[in-house]
Amino acid sequence: MAGGVLLSVHVAPVLEGRLVAFVLEAGGPKGRWLPWAVLPQGGNPYEIASTVVDEWCDGAMSDLRLVDVISREGDDGWELAIVFRAELTAMPLGARGAPRVCEAADLAAVQGFEAVDLERWQGGGEAEAGAEGDSQRLVF
């Protein structure tokens, strides 16, 4: 990226209410990661997220929805991360990395995002409704 801009699509796979992260040990980044891909110029983020689920999670999902867009600084520049939540119907086989179901204490070990965000996405990514049924979401 070298001081440039990176547009990325990340998927938070969830199986039975718990986040599934992938342990990567081969060349490249190591540790627990969410599946991701770079968004190509002119690419559709939803289509890329669906492809990521196919490639990393064997396509075993019942729902795919946008849960967040995060602007963040990286070592080599700026990244706009588009995050989708995929409700999985089966544990991935692990062609890309060893899938691991994360317990609450494991969320801090997932690379790239804050544990509080991972916890929110794991639960569906939606804000709680207020006492009067009003949404607590902020719209800018």
Sequence and secondary structure as in RCSB ss.txt:
>XXXX:A:sequence
MAGGVLLSVHVAPVLEGRLVAFVLEAGGPKGRWLPWAVLPQGGNPYEIASTVVDEWCDGAMSDLRLVDVISREGD
DGWELAIVFRAELTAMPLGARGAPRVCEAADLAAVQGFEAVDLERWQGGGEAEAGAEGDSQRLVF
>XXXX:A:secstr
 TTEEEEEEEEEEEETTEEEEEEE SSS  EEE  EEE  TT  HHHHHHHHHHHHHTT EEEEEEEEEEEEEET
TEEEEEEEEEEEESS    SSSEEEE  GGGGGGBTTS HHHHHHHHTTS   B TTS B     
